[in-house]
């Protein structure tokens, strides 16, 4: 991990070397310290990472994982309308751009929103697996096994050209090369997002509904998740 904020363009340079180095670059954000508390760049510098508790991503079927989370968190109200039951995985989309180019562009923009971001290198074959390899525990109040998170990320890499670009204490930043282009498509993707991270809908701007959230996904080339 770098000691200082990430220089512009470094993510793209190291990403281009991934096939040779086996190291996946990740933009790292941190939890803001409380007043009077020394900044230890949580969780990356503080050691709040638990790779020993993570199961291999290939042990989990993403459709089953998402269906289970949906059943656990979907309420009997209008939040998830038009779906009362888990609708299944959204169909794969044709790539609108090269996933790695979209990722590099997003990695250039993201630090402008979070200027204190550093850059880390994680030994992993792909971005989804980097979260499991690091032992990232961002969704700890939601799932204690980042292997499940990684399994879903793998599926999104394959279906939507997603790349894992950055992560903070409890948030995740993804680039998307094949976003939904119509609301009907976006509603199905939004259902996966709800199952993956209900806080994206529950704590989003009004209205706190799946359809309202889906409208924000049309044509959007980056997805951000935050677990409370």
C-alpha positions, 0 to 999 in steps of 0.5 A: 500500500502506498503511504500517500495519496495515489498519483494520477494514472498509477492504477491504470499503469499497475492494472496493465501489468496485472497479467504479468505481476498477478497483483490487482490494483485497488484504490483504498479509502478509509474510515474517517477517524474520530476527533482526537483519534490518531488516523490509522487508515482503517481497515487497511493500515489498522489490520482489520482484515480477515482472510482466514475467515473467507471461503473460496468464491468458487464455492458459492453460486451467485444466483443462490447467494443473491436469492438467499439475501433477497429472502432475508431482506425483502419486505412486504411493502412497495420497496421492491415492487414490481417484484414480490419474489426474487426475480432471478439473475438479470440477463447478461448485457453486450459490452458497450466498451472495453471493460478495462478502458472503462475501469481505467477511466473510472480509476482516474476520476474516483480519487478526485472525489476521495483525495485521500485514497491510497493504492494497494496491490493484492495477489489475485487473479481478478478484481472480484477475488482481490476482495476475498484475498484481502480479507476485506470485511466491509459488509460485516453487518450483512455477511461475515463471508466476503467469499459470497460477495466475491462470487457475486462480483465474479458474476457481474464481471462476466455479465456486465463487464464490471471491474473492481476499482476501489474499496473503503471501510464499508464501501465498494466502487465498481466500473461497469462496461455494460450497464442497463440501457433501459428502465426495464433492464435496470429494474432487474439489475436493481433487484440484484443490487438490493439483494447485494446491498439493501442500504443502497435502496433503504438509505438512498435519496427518495424515493426508497424504492427499487424503481426509483433506484433503477432509474439511476442505473440506466447508462451508468458506468459505475456502481457504488455500494455502502453497507451501514 
